[in-house]
Amino acid sequence: SSSIDAVIVPPLRMKIEDVQSTARQQRVAAHTHIKGLGLDAHGSALSIGTGMVGQEKAREAAGVVVELIGTKKMAGRALLLAGAPGTGKTALALAIAQELGSKVPFCPMVGSEVYSSEVKKTEILMENFRRAIGLRIKENKEVYEGEVTEITPAETENPLGGYGRTVSHVILGLKTTRGAKQLRLDPSIYEQMQKEKVAVGDIIYVEGSTGAVKRVGRSDAYATEFDLEAEEYVPLPKGDVHKKKEVIQDVSLHDLDVANARPQGGGSDLATVMGSVLKPKKTEITEKLRTEINRVVNRYIDQGTAELVPGVLFVDEVHMLDIECFTYLNRALESSLAPIVIFATNRGVCTIRGTDVVSPHGIPVDLLDRMLILRTMPYSLEEIIQIMSIRAETESLDIEDQALAALGEIGVRTSLRYAVQMLAPSKILAETNGRTSIHLSDIAEVDDLFFDAKASAAILANSDGYLA
């Protein structure tokens, strides 16, 4: 007799998976941890807030500046962040940018960027000035949108004789959830519809003012038509066929300059075609064009269709600019369309580039007169330890308290930047030694392996350079 084996049914396992976040993993940069100025509701600095540590006075002053920018009272003013290297000047500027939000233009540049072989120094300064001024344009658009129910071209005899027939107009039927409408359209719109390959059952929208046709996708009523599809199905639009939409565009004045500086196509001769194919040289935008654009912008502002958003221009290492740039800045800061300019420098009393004149911060006295100056102070031991723990968290590193304290000591002895740079190598050493967290011994070993700037300078001072 054959015995029947019992079939063992395995218990059903529920499959639970982690959903991967779709947010892009950002690279950790030097100032990734800064999310704002870290002030309370009354504008007083919290000892640790949103990635900023210490520098209470400077942060409170920066908070006042942010308020001024918000009320648009700060245009054409300048702010100078002065302090020793590694005291958080760039961090302060980035924190101001974070506080202002993404809608306010923030244009960072370095003083040495102005030395280009193609364009004048003042031109690059002006370009960055214009980049830092935003324009918010409000436009009311009339839009017809819906699912296409019919496309009927009405043809007539060709007025030029011959056998051809021309399209005189097109009857387009559109329907939405609320109703349907028949539109009589110009033949040029019919040509656009053919280019977009619009068919019955597609969802399209037609702009009332320009007559531009955009095919959004296929109506999802047809979604079950085929088994395999390369189409994008979209639901039937809600509301009426004819809608009024307010479109808000954010552009900078520099975008407007560039758009108007380059001649748009038009030429069929060889030179024009070759010019458009070859990489265009950086063109200098003339003062005349800028004046023209300013006039148009001012007209828009007077009509109420646009508003100015003065942003922030951040010039790091400002002592690298020369006397020509400084005199140009004097004028640029006084123009009616000027952003808020934040300068940063780590120099004390030094010569102004391009002259023999010695001046504080390497900036001419008449320009310094126009600035509000913010001092950034060196960090204390506790603050350095705090910054190190924030950095470790940002770089997702595990670090023991003793190791943090040792890093703080190293930061005081050398510089904050050197201490921050030691974190990643220490992590690699810890992993090599089979540990997940950074131990005191790892910090000591990395400190032994690498030299900081001061130690290296001391070695060089004792020997005659490297050729000892």
Sine and cosine of phi, psi and omega as CSV:
sin_phi,cos_phi,sin_psi,cos_psi,sin_omega,cos_omega
0.00,0.00,0.74,-0.68,-0.04,-1.00
-1.00,0.05,0.80,-0.60,0.01,-1.00
-1.00,0.09,0.69,-0.72,0.01,-1.00
-1.00,0.01,0.87,-0.49,0.02,-1.00
-0.94,0.34,0.69,-0.73,0.05,-1.00
-0.95,0.31,0.77,-0.63,0.03,-1.00
-0.99,0.12,0.87,-0.50,-0.02,-1.00
-1.00,0.02,0.87,-0.48,0.02,-1.00
-1.00,0.01,0.88,-0.48,0.01,-1.00
-0.92,0.40,0.60,-0.80,0.00,-1.00
-0.90,0.43,0.58,-0.81,-0.01,-1.00
-0.93,0.37,0.82,-0.58,0.03,-1.00
-0.99,-0.11,0.80,-0.60,0.09,-1.00
-0.96,0.27,0.71,-0.70,-0.01,-1.00
-0.99,-0.14,0.92,-0.40,0.01,-1.00
-0.92,-0.40,0.84,-0.54,-0.04,-1.00
-0.87,-0.49,0.48,-0.88,0.16,-0.99
-0.97,0.23,0.75,-0.66,0.07,-1.00
-0.99,0.10,0.85,-0.53,0.01,-1.00
-0.93,0.36,0.72,-0.69,0.04,-1.00
-0.93,0.38,0.66,-0.75,-0.02,-1.00
-1.00,0.09,-0.17,0.98,0.01,-1.00
-0.91,0.42,0.71,-0.71,-0.06,-1.00
-0.93,0.37,0.70,-0.72,0.07,-1.00
-0.94,0.35,0.91,-0.42,-0.02,-1.00
-0.99,0.12,0.54,-0.84,0.09,-1.00
-0.95,0.30,0.59,-0.81,0.00,-1.00
-0.99,0.10,0.88,-0.47,0.01,-1.00
-0.96,-0.30,-0.04,-1.00,-0.09,-1.00
-0.88,0.48,-0.51,0.86,-0.06,-1.00
-0.86,-0.51,0.45,0.89,-0.04,-1.00
-0.88,0.47,-0.52,0.86,-0.13,-0.99
-0.97,0.25,-0.13,0.99,-0.09,-1.00
-1.00,0.02,0.87,-0.50,-0.06,-1.00
-0.90,-0.44,-0.07,1.00,-0.01,-1.00
0.21,-0.98,-0.10,-0.99,-0.06,-1.00
-0.99,0.12,-0.30,0.95,0.01,-1.00
0.93,0.36,0.78,0.62,0.03,-1.00
-0.94,-0.35,0.46,-0.89,0.08,-1.00
-1.00,0.09,-0.08,-1.00,-0.09,-1.00
-0.88,0.48,-0.46,0.89,-0.03,-1.00
-1.00,-0.03,0.09,1.00,0.03,-1.00
0.99,0.11,0.16,0.99,0.06,-1.00
-1.00,0.03,0.57,-0.82,-0.06,-1.00
-0.97,0.24,0.74,-0.67,0.15,-0.99
-0.98,0.18,0.55,-0.84,-0.09,-1.00
-0.87,0.49,-0.61,0.79,0.11,-0.99
-0.71,-0.71,0.85,-0.53,0.02,-1.00
-0.38,-0.93,0.69,-0.72,0.06,-1.00
0.71,0.71,0.67,0.74,0.10,-1.00
1.00,0.03,-0.20,0.98,0.00,-1.00
-1.00,-0.09,0.66,-0.75,0.00,-1.00
-0.79,-0.61,0.67,-0.74,0.06,-1.00
0.89,0.45,-0.41,-0.91,0.00,-1.00
0.78,0.63,0.65,0.76,-0.12,-0.99
-0.83,0.55,-0.74,0.68,-0.05,-1.00
-0.87,0.49,-0.75,0.66,-0.05,-1.00
-0.89,0.46,-0.62,0.78,-0.03,-1.00
-0.93,0.36,-0.63,0.78,0.02,-1.00
-0.91,0.42,-0.65,0.76,0.03,-1.00
-0.89,0.45,-0.67,0.75,0.02,-1.00
-0.90,0.45,-0.55,0.83,0.06,-1.00
-0.89,0.46,-0.65,0.76,0.04,-1.00
-0.89,0.45,-0.66,0.75,0.01,-1.00
-0.89,0.46,-0.68,0.74,0.01,-1.00
-0.87,0.49,-0.66,0.75,0.05,-1.00
-0.87,0.49,-0.71,0.71,-0.01,-1.00
-0.88,0.48,-0.66,0.75,-0.01,-1.00
-0.91,0.42,-0.66,0.75,-0.01,-1.00
-0.88,0.48,-0.59,0.80,-0.01,-1.00
-1.00,0.00,0.11,0.99,0.04,-1.00
0.87,0.49,0.55,0.83,0.00,-1.00
-0.98,-0.22,0.02,1.00,-0.19,-0.98
-0.96,-0.29,0.03,1.00,-0.10,-1.00
-0.84,0.54,0.68,-0.73,0.04,-1.00
0.98,0.21,0.12,0.99,0.06,-1.00
-0.99,-0.14,0.28,-0.96,0.03,-1.00
-0.75,-0.66,0.48,-0.88,-0.03,-1.00
-0.79,-0.62,0.69,-0.72,0.02,-1.00
-0.89,-0.46,0.84,-0.54,0.09,-1.00
-0.99,-0.11,0.92,-0.40,-0.03,-1.00
-0.88,-0.48,0.71,-0.70,0.03,-1.00
0.06,-1.00,0.22,-0.98,-0.02,-1.00
-0.91,0.42,0.34,-0.94,0.04,-1.00
-0.86,0.52,0.60,-0.80,0.05,-1.00
0.96,0.26,0.42,0.91,0.06,-1.00
-0.96,-0.29,0.18,0.98,0.15,-0.99
1.00,-0.02,0.53,0.84,0.01,-1.00
-0.95,0.31,-0.76,0.65,0.01,-1.00
-0.89,0.45,-0.61,0.79,0.01,-1.00
-0.87,0.50,-0.67,0.74,0.01,-1.00
-0.89,0.46,-0.70,0.71,-0.02,-1.00
-0.89,0.45,-0.66,0.75,0.01,-1.00
-0.93,0.36,-0.57,0.82,0.04,-1.00
-0.90,0.44,-0.63,0.77,0.05,-1.00
-0.88,0.48,-0.68,0.73,0.01,-1.00
-0.88,0.48,-0.66,0.75,0.01,-1.00
-0.90,0.43,-0.65,0.76,-0.02,-1.00
-0.90,0.44,-0.60,0.80,-0.05,-1.00
-0.95,0.32,-0.42,0.91,0.03,-1.00
1.00,-0.03,0.12,-0.99,-0.12,-0.99
-0.98,0.22,-0.29,0.96,-0.07,-1.00
-0.98,0.18,-0.30,0.95,-0.01,-1.00
-0.99,-0.10,0.82,-0.57,-0.05,-1.00
-0.90,0.43,0.70,-0.71,0.05,-1.00
-0.78,-0.62,0.90,-0.43,-0.10,-1.00
-0.89,-0.46,0.97,-0.24,0.01,-1.00
-1.00,0.04,0.61,-0.79,0.11,-0.99
-0.51,-0.86,0.29,-0.96,0.02,-1.00
-0.94,-0.35,0.56,-0.83,-0.06,-1.00
-0.79,0.61,-0.60,0.80,-0.08,-1.00
-0.97,0.23,-0.11,0.99,0.01,-1.00
-0.90,0.44,-0.35,0.94,-0.12,-0.99
-0.97,0.25,-0.25,0.97,-0.06,-1.00
-1.00,0.02,1.00,0.00,-0.02,-1.00
-0.88,-0.47,0.46,-0.89,-0.05,-1.00
-0.99,0.16,-0.33,0.95,-0.14,-0.99
-0.99,-0.15,-0.57,0.82,-0.20,-0.98
-0.85,-0.53,0.52,-0.86,0.04,-1.00
-0.88,0.48,0.46,-0.89,0.00,-1.00
-0.87,0.49,-0.70,0.72,-0.07,-1.00
-0.91,0.41,-0.49,0.87,0.00,-1.00
-0.91,0.42,-0.67,0.74,0.00,-1.00
-0.92,0.39,-0.63,0.77,0.05,-1.00
-0.87,0.49,-0.72,0.69,-0.04,-1.00
-0.90,0.44,-0.64,0.77,0.00,-1.00
-0.86,0.51,-0.70,0.71,0.00,-1.00
-0.94,0.35,-0.55,0.84,0.09,-1.00
-0.86,0.52,-0.71,0.70,-0.05,-1.00
-0.94,0.34,-0.52,0.85,0.03,-1.00
-0.90,0.43,-0.51,0.86,-0.09,-1.00
-1.00,0.07,0.05,1.00,0.05,-1.00
-0.92,-0.39,0.87,-0.49,-0.03,-1.00
-0.99,-0.12,0.37,-0.93,0.07,-1.00
-0.74,-0.67,0.85,-0.53,0.02,-1.00
-0.98,-0.19,0.93,-0.36,-0.08,-1.00
-0.98,-0.20,0.82,-0.58,0.05,-1.00
-0.98,-0.19,0.77,-0.64,0.00,-1.00
-0.77,-0.63,0.72,-0.70,0.12,-0.99
-0.99,-0.12,0.88,-0.48,-0.03,-1.00
-0.93,-0.37,0.64,-0.77,0.15,-0.99
-1.00,-0.09,0.81,-0.59,-0.06,-1.00
-0.79,-0.61,0.69,-0.73,0.16,-0.99
-0.96,-0.30,0.86,-0.52,0.04,-1.00
-0.66,-0.75,0.48,-0.88,0.00,-1.00
0.24,-0.97,-0.08,-1.00,0.04,-1.00
-1.00,0.04,0.71,-0.70,-0.03,-1.00
-0.96,0.29,0.84,-0.54,0.05,-1.00
-0.97,-0.23,-0.45,0.89,0.08,-1.00
-0.41,-0.91,0.55,-0.84,0.16,-0.99
-0.76,-0.65,0.96,-0.28,-0.02,-1.00
-0.86,-0.50,0.96,-0.27,0.08,-1.00
-0.98,0.21,0.76,-0.65,0.06,-1.00
-1.00,-0.08,0.83,-0.55,-0.09,-1.00
-0.96,-0.26,0.49,-0.87,0.10,-1.00
-0.76,-0.66,0.19,-0.98,0.08,-1.00
-0.89,0.46,0.57,-0.82,0.06,-1.00
-0.93,0.37,0.85,-0.52,-0.04,-1.00
-0.89,0.45,-0.33,0.94,-0.02,-1.00
-1.00,0.06,0.15,0.99,-0.01,-1.00
0.99,0.17,-0.17,-0.98,-0.02,-1.00
0.99,0.12,-0.10,-0.99,-0.08,-1.00
-1.00,-0.07,-0.20,0.98,-0.07,-1.00
-0.93,0.37,0.41,-0.91,0.10,-1.00
-0.86,-0.50,0.56,-0.83,0.01,-1.00
-0.90,-0.44,0.44,-0.90,0.02,-1.00
-0.99,0.16,0.83,-0.55,0.01,-1.00
-1.00,0.02,-0.64,0.76,0.11,-0.99
-0.33,-0.95,0.15,-0.99,-0.02,-1.00
-0.82,-0.58,0.70,-0.72,0.13,-0.99
-0.99,-0.13,0.87,-0.49,-0.02,-1.00
-0.90,-0.43,0.82,-0.57,0.05,-1.00
-0.98,-0.17,0.80,-0.60,0.03,-1.00
-0.83,-0.56,0.63,-0.77,0.08,-1.00
-0.75,-0.67,0.54,-0.84,0.09,-1.00
-0.80,-0.60,-0.15,-0.99,-0.01,-1.00
-0.92,0.39,-0.43,0.90,-0.10,-0.99
-1.00,-0.10,-0.39,0.92,-0.05,-1.00
0.02,-1.00,-0.12,-0.99,0.00,-1.00
-0.72,-0.69,0.31,-0.95,-0.04,-1.00
-0.47,-0.88,0.59,-0.81,0.11,-0.99
-0.96,-0.29,0.74,-0.67,-0.02,-1.00
-0.89,-0.46,0.59,-0.81,0.08,-1.00
-0.96,-0.28,0.89,-0.45,-0.16,-0.99
-0.90,-0.43,0.37,-0.93,0.03,-1.00
-0.93,0.36,0.54,-0.84,0.00,-1.00
-0.87,0.50,-0.47,0.89,0.01,-1.00
-0.91,0.42,-0.52,0.85,0.05,-1.00
-0.93,0.36,-0.57,0.82,0.04,-1.00
-0.88,0.47,-0.63,0.78,0.04,-1.00
-0.89,0.47,-0.67,0.74,0.03,-1.00
-0.89,0.47,-0.63,0.78,-0.01,-1.00
-0.91,0.42,-0.59,0.81,0.04,-1.00
-0.93,0.37,-0.61,0.79,0.04,-1.00
-0.89,0.45,-0.65,0.76,-0.01,-1.00
-0.98,0.21,-0.05,1.00,-0.02,-1.00
0.83,0.56,0.77,0.64,0.00,-1.00
-0.98,0.19,0.76,-0.65,0.04,-1.00
-0.79,-0.61,0.21,-0.98,0.04,-1.00
-0.89,0.45,0.73,-0.69,-0.04,-1.00
0.98,-0.20,-0.13,0.99,0.06,-1.00
-1.00,0.08,0.42,-0.91,0.09,-1.00
-0.97,-0.26,0.83,-0.55,-0.06,-1.00
-0.75,-0.66,0.30,-0.95,0.24,-0.97
-0.73,-0.68,0.60,-0.80,-0.04,-1.00
-0.88,-0.48,0.81,-0.59,0.04,-1.00
-0.98,0.21,0.71,-0.71,-0.06,-1.00
-0.94,0.35,-0.64,0.77,-0.12,-0.99
-0.98,0.21,-0.69,0.73,-0.09,-1.00
-0.98,-0.17,-0.32,0.95,-0.05,-1.00
0.97,0.26,0.30,0.95,0.02,-1.00
-0.96,0.28,0.68,-0.73,-0.02,-1.00
-0.94,-0.34,0.74,-0.67,0.05,-1.00
-0.79,-0.62,0.81,-0.59,0.04,-1.00
-1.00,0.01,0.86,-0.50,-0.07,-1.00
-1.00,0.09,-0.65,0.76,-0.03,-1.00
0.25,-0.97,-0.21,-0.98,0.00,-1.00
-0.99,-0.12,0.57,-0.82,-0.01,-1.00
-0.91,0.41,0.65,-0.76,-0.07,-1.00
-0.96,0.29,-0.02,1.00,0.13,-0.99
-0.92,0.40,-0.40,0.92,-0.02,-1.00
-0.99,-0.14,0.21,0.98,-0.13,-0.99
-0.89,0.45,-0.44,0.90,-0.06,-1.00
-1.00,-0.08,0.17,0.99,-0.09,-1.00
-0.90,0.44,-0.70,0.71,-0.04,-1.00
-0.83,-0.56,0.37,-0.93,0.05,-1.00
-0.98,0.22,-0.68,0.73,0.03,-1.00
-0.92,-0.39,0.70,-0.71,-0.12,-0.99
-0.68,-0.74,0.60,-0.80,0.13,-0.99
-0.95,-0.32,0.17,0.99,-0.08,-1.00
-1.00,-0.03,0.37,-0.93,0.14,-0.99
-0.97,-0.25,0.85,-0.53,-0.02,-1.00
-1.00,-0.08,0.72,-0.69,-0.01,-1.00
-0.80,-0.61,0.53,-0.85,-0.01,-1.00
-0.94,0.34,0.32,-0.95,0.02,-1.00
-0.90,0.43,0.75,-0.67,-0.03,-1.00
-0.89,0.46,0.55,-0.83,0.01,-1.00
-1.00,0.04,0.22,-0.98,0.08,-1.00
0.98,0.21,-0.25,-0.97,-0.04,-1.00
-0.98,0.18,0.23,-0.97,0.04,-1.00
-0.93,0.38,-0.67,0.74,-0.05,-1.00
-1.00,-0.09,0.90,-0.44,-0.04,-1.00
-0.82,-0.57,0.44,-0.90,0.15,-0.99
-0.94,-0.33,0.83,-0.56,-0.03,-1.00
-0.87,-0.49,0.62,-0.78,0.11,-0.99
-0.99,-0.15,0.88,-0.47,-0.01,-1.00
-0.96,-0.28,0.78,-0.62,0.02,-1.00
-0.93,-0.36,0.81,-0.59,0.01,-1.00
-0.90,-0.43,0.68,-0.73,0.08,-1.00
-0.94,-0.33,0.89,-0.45,0.06,-1.00
-0.77,-0.64,0.37,-0.93,0.11,-0.99
-0.98,-0.19,0.34,-0.94,-0.02,-1.00
-0.88,0.47,-0.51,0.86,0.02,-1.00
-0.90,0.43,-0.63,0.78,0.05,-1.00
-0.86,0.52,-0.67,0.74,0.01,-1.00
-0.91,0.41,-0.65,0.76,0.03,-1.00
-0.85,0.53,-0.77,0.64,-0.08,-1.00
-0.90,0.43,-0.67,0.75,-0.02,-1.00
-0.88,0.48,-0.56,0.83,-0.04,-1.00
-1.00,-0.04,-0.24,0.97,-0.05,-1.00
-0.98,0.19,-0.57,0.82,-0.04,-1.00
-1.00,0.04,0.82,-0.58,0.05,-1.00
-0.92,0.39,0.73,-0.68,-0.07,-1.00
-1.00,0.07,0.94,-0.35,0.14,-0.99
0.67,0.74,-0.72,-0.69,0.14,-0.99
0.99,0.11,-0.71,0.71,-0.08,-1.00
-1.00,0.09,0.67,-0.75,0.01,-1.00
-0.95,-0.30,-0.10,0.99,-0.03,-1.00
-0.96,0.29,0.31,-0.95,-0.14,-0.99
-0.86,0.50,-0.65,0.76,-0.06,-1.00
-0.87,0.50,-0.68,0.73,-0.03,-1.00
-0.91,0.41,-0.70,0.72,-0.02,-1.00
-0.89,0.45,-0.72,0.69,0.01,-1.00
-0.89,0.46,-0.64,0.77,0.00,-1.00
-0.87,0.48,-0.61,0.80,-0.02,-1.00
-0.97,0.22,-0.45,0.89,-0.01,-1.00
-0.98,0.21,-0.74,0.67,0.00,-1.00
-0.93,0.38,0.48,-0.88,-0.02,-1.00
-0.91,0.42,0.85,-0.53,-0.05,-1.00
-0.94,0.35,0.59,-0.81,0.09,-1.00
-0.95,0.30,0.38,-0.93,0.03,-1.00
-0.91,0.42,0.89,-0.45,-0.07,-1.00
-1.00,0.01,0.54,-0.84,0.04,-1.00
-1.00,0.03,0.79,-0.61,-0.02,-1.00
-1.00,0.06,0.82,-0.57,-0.13,-0.99
-0.97,0.26,0.38,-0.92,0.03,-1.00
-0.89,0.46,-0.56,0.83,-0.04,-1.00
-0.88,0.47,-0.71,0.70,0.00,-1.00
-0.89,0.46,-0.67,0.74,-0.02,-1.00
-0.90,0.44,-0.66,0.75,0.01,-1.00
-0.88,0.48,-0.66,0.75,0.00,-1.00
-0.89,0.46,-0.71,0.70,-0.02,-1.00
-0.91,0.41,-0.64,0.77,0.05,-1.00
-0.86,0.51,-0.62,0.78,-0.01,-1.00
-0.91,0.42,-0.71,0.70,0.01,-1.00
-0.89,0.46,-0.70,0.72,-0.01,-1.00
-0.87,0.49,-0.71,0.71,0.00,-1.00
-0.89,0.46,-0.57,0.82,0.03,-1.00
-0.92,0.39,-0.68,0.74,0.05,-1.00
-0.86,0.51,-0.68,0.73,-0.03,-1.00
-0.90,0.43,-0.67,0.74,0.02,-1.00
-0.89,0.45,-0.59,0.80,0.01,-1.00
-0.96,0.27,-0.29,0.96,-0.01,-1.00
1.00,0.05,0.12,0.99,0.01,-1.00
-1.00,0.09,-0.22,0.98,0.00,-1.00
-0.61,-0.80,0.41,-0.91,0.12,-0.99
-0.73,-0.69,0.55,-0.84,-0.01,-1.00
-0.99,0.14,0.65,-0.76,0.10,-0.99
-0.86,-0.52,1.00,-0.02,0.00,-1.00
-0.92,0.39,0.82,-0.57,-0.04,-1.00
-0.98,-0.18,-0.46,-0.89,-0.07,-1.00
-0.82,-0.57,0.76,-0.65,0.14,-0.99
-0.96,-0.28,0.86,-0.51,-0.02,-1.00
-0.95,-0.31,0.91,-0.42,0.00,-1.00
-0.95,-0.31,0.95,-0.30,0.00,-1.00
-1.00,0.06,0.40,-0.92,0.01,-1.00
0.78,0.63,0.81,0.58,-0.12,-0.99
-0.92,0.40,-0.36,0.93,0.01,-1.00
-0.92,0.39,-0.20,0.98,0.03,-1.00
-0.97,0.23,-0.29,0.96,0.04,-1.00
-0.95,0.32,0.44,-0.90,0.02,-1.00
-0.96,-0.27,-0.03,-1.00,-0.15,-0.99
-0.87,0.49,-0.55,0.83,0.02,-1.00
-0.89,0.45,-0.69,0.72,0.00,-1.00
-0.90,0.44,-0.66,0.75,-0.04,-1.00
-0.90,0.44,-0.68,0.73,0.00,-1.00
-0.92,0.40,-0.55,0.83,0.04,-1.00
-0.92,0.39,-0.62,0.78,0.02,-1.00
-0.88,0.47,-0.62,0.79,0.03,-1.00
-0.80,0.60,-0.71,0.70,-0.04,-1.00
-0.96,0.27,-0.68,0.73,-0.07,-1.00
-0.88,0.47,-0.59,0.81,-0.02,-1.00
-0.93,0.38,-0.39,0.92,-0.06,-1.00
-1.00,-0.05,-0.09,1.00,-0.03,-1.00
-0.94,0.33,0.36,-0.93,-0.10,-0.99
-0.93,0.38,-0.52,0.85,0.05,-1.00
-0.97,-0.25,1.00,0.04,0.01,-1.00
-0.75,-0.66,0.65,-0.76,0.05,-1.00
-0.99,0.12,-0.03,-1.00,0.13,-0.99
-1.00,0.09,0.77,-0.64,-0.04,-1.00
-0.94,-0.33,0.78,-0.63,0.06,-1.00
-0.92,-0.40,0.87,-0.48,0.05,-1.00
-0.98,-0.19,0.48,-0.88,0.09,-1.00
-0.69,-0.72,0.67,-0.74,0.05,-1.00
-0.48,-0.88,0.49,-0.87,0.05,-1.00
-0.91,-0.41,0.26,0.97,-0.03,-1.00
-1.00,-0.03,0.49,-0.87,0.12,-0.99
-1.00,-0.05,-0.81,-0.58,0.04,-1.00
-1.00,0.08,0.88,-0.47,0.01,-1.00
-0.51,-0.86,0.14,-0.99,-0.06,-1.00
-0.96,0.26,0.54,-0.84,0.09,-1.00
-0.98,0.22,0.77,-0.64,-0.05,-1.00
-0.86,0.52,0.73,-0.68,0.01,-1.00
1.00,-0.04,-0.03,1.00,0.04,-1.00
-0.64,-0.77,0.01,-1.00,0.10,-0.99
-0.96,-0.26,0.15,0.99,-0.08,-1.00
-0.98,0.18,0.74,-0.67,0.05,-1.00
-1.00,-0.09,0.72,-0.69,-0.07,-1.00
-0.53,-0.85,0.45,-0.89,0.04,-1.00
-0.87,0.49,0.68,-0.73,0.03,-1.00
0.88,0.48,0.13,0.99,-0.02,-1.00
0.94,0.35,0.41,0.91,-0.02,-1.00
-0.86,-0.52,0.69,-0.72,0.02,-1.00
-0.84,0.54,0.54,-0.84,-0.10,-0.99
-0.89,0.46,-0.58,0.81,-0.04,-1.00
-0.92,0.38,-0.48,0.88,0.06,-1.00
-0.99,0.17,-0.60,0.80,0.05,-1.00
-0.86,0.51,-0.55,0.84,-0.01,-1.00
-0.87,0.50,-0.48,0.88,-0.06,-1.00
-1.00,0.05,0.01,1.00,-0.14,-0.99
-0.94,-0.33,0.48,-0.88,0.25,-0.97
-1.00,-0.08,0.78,-0.63,-0.10,-1.00
-0.96,-0.28,0.75,-0.66,-0.01,-1.00
-0.91,-0.41,0.81,-0.58,0.05,-1.00
-1.00,-0.04,0.68,-0.73,0.17,-0.99
-0.94,-0.33,0.76,-0.65,-0.10,-1.00
-0.99,-0.11,0.45,-0.89,0.06,-1.00
-0.88,0.48,0.48,-0.88,-0.05,-1.00
-0.99,0.15,0.54,-0.84,0.08,-1.00
-0.99,0.11,0.12,-0.99,-0.03,-1.00
-0.85,0.52,-0.73,0.68,-0.04,-1.00
-0.88,0.48,-0.66,0.76,-0.04,-1.00
-0.92,0.39,-0.63,0.78,0.02,-1.00
-0.89,0.45,-0.69,0.72,0.01,-1.00
-0.87,0.50,-0.68,0.74,0.01,-1.00
-0.88,0.48,-0.71,0.70,0.01,-1.00
-0.89,0.47,-0.66,0.75,-0.02,-1.00
-0.88,0.47,-0.64,0.77,-0.02,-1.00
-0.94,0.35,-0.59,0.81,0.05,-1.00
-0.91,0.42,-0.68,0.73,0.01,-1.00
-0.89,0.45,-0.68,0.74,-0.01,-1.00
-0.87,0.49,-0.64,0.77,0.01,-1.00
-0.92,0.40,-0.67,0.74,-0.01,-1.00
-0.89,0.45,-0.64,0.77,-0.02,-1.00
-1.00,0.05,0.16,0.99,-0.06,-1.00
0.70,0.71,0.85,0.52,0.07,-1.00
-0.92,-0.39,0.57,-0.82,0.07,-1.00
-0.99,-0.10,0.82,-0.57,-0.05,-1.00
-0.68,-0.74,0.66,-0.75,-0.02,-1.00
-0.99,0.15,0.39,-0.92,-0.08,-1.00
-0.88,0.48,-0.64,0.77,-0.01,-1.00
-0.88,0.47,-0.66,0.75,-0.01,-1.00
-0.90,0.44,-0.63,0.77,0.03,-1.00
-0.88,0.48,-0.70,0.72,-0.01,-1.00
-0.89,0.46,-0.65,0.76,0.00,-1.00
-0.90,0.43,-0.65,0.76,0.03,-1.00
-0.89,0.46,-0.62,0.78,0.04,-1.00
-0.87,0.50,-0.72,0.70,0.03,-1.00
-0.86,0.51,-0.70,0.71,-0.01,-1.00
-0.89,0.45,-0.64,0.77,0.01,-1.00
-0.87,0.50,-0.64,0.77,0.01,-1.00
-0.93,0.36,-0.66,0.75,-0.06,-1.00
-0.94,0.34,-0.63,0.78,-0.07,-1.00
-0.94,-0.33,-0.98,-0.18,0.08,-1.00
-0.47,-0.88,0.33,-0.95,-0.03,-1.00
-0.88,0.47,-0.64,0.77,-0.05,-1.00
-0.88,0.47,-0.68,0.74,-0.01,-1.00
-0.89,0.46,-0.69,0.73,-0.01,-1.00
-0.89,0.46,-0.66,0.75,0.00,-1.00
-0.91,0.42,-0.62,0.78,-0.02,-1.00
-0.93,0.36,-0.37,0.93,-0.01,-1.00
-0.96,0.27,-0.29,0.96,-0.08,-1.00
-0.87,0.50,-0.79,0.62,-0.09,-1.00
-0.90,0.44,-0.75,0.67,0.05,-1.00
-0.86,0.51,-0.58,0.81,0.01,-1.00
-0.89,0.46,-0.63,0.78,0.01,-1.00
-0.89,0.46,-0.68,0.74,-0.01,-1.00
-0.90,0.44,-0.66,0.75,0.03,-1.00
-0.90,0.44,-0.68,0.74,0.00,-1.00
-0.87,0.49,-0.69,0.72,0.01,-1.00
-0.91,0.42,-0.60,0.80,0.04,-1.00
-0.88,0.47,-0.61,0.79,0.01,-1.00
-1.00,0.09,0.13,0.99,0.10,-1.00
0.98,0.19,0.42,0.91,0.05,-1.00
-0.92,-0.40,0.44,-0.90,0.03,-1.00
-1.00,-0.04,-0.46,0.89,-0.03,-1.00
-0.94,-0.34,0.43,-0.90,-0.04,-1.00
-0.98,0.20,0.80,-0.60,-0.07,-1.00
-0.97,-0.24,0.26,-0.96,0.01,-1.00
-0.84,0.54,-0.64,0.77,-0.05,-1.00
-0.89,0.45,-0.56,0.83,0.01,-1.00
-0.90,0.43,-0.67,0.74,0.00,-1.00
-0.89,0.46,-0.70,0.71,-0.02,-1.00
-0.88,0.48,-0.66,0.75,-0.04,-1.00
-0.92,0.39,-0.68,0.74,0.01,-1.00
-0.91,0.42,-0.64,0.77,0.00,-1.00
-0.89,0.45,-0.55,0.84,0.02,-1.00
-0.96,0.30,-0.58,0.81,-0.07,-1.00
-0.96,0.29,-0.63,0.78,-0.11,-0.99
-0.93,-0.37,0.45,-0.89,0.09,-1.00
-0.97,-0.25,0.52,-0.86,0.16,-0.99
-1.00,-0.10,0.12,-0.99,-0.10,-0.99
-0.85,0.53,-0.68,0.73,-0.08,-1.00
-0.92,0.40,-0.68,0.73,-0.02,-1.00
-0.90,0.43,-0.67,0.74,-0.01,-1.00
-0.89,0.45,-0.66,0.75,0.01,-1.00
-0.90,0.44,-0.62,0.79,-0.01,-1.00
-0.91,0.42,-0.65,0.76,0.02,-1.00
-0.89,0.45,-0.69,0.72,-0.02,-1.00
-0.91,0.41,-0.56,0.83,-0.03,-1.00
-0.92,0.39,-0.57,0.82,-0.04,-1.00
-0.98,0.18,-0.43,0.90,0.04,-1.00
-0.93,-0.37,0.25,-0.97,0.02,-1.00
-1.00,0.06,0.97,0.26,-0.04,-1.00
0.93,0.37,-0.47,-0.88,-0.05,-1.00
-1.00,0.01,-0.23,0.97,-0.13,-0.99
-1.00,0.01,0.73,0.68,-0.05,-1.00
-1.00,0.07,0.00,0.00,0.00,0.00
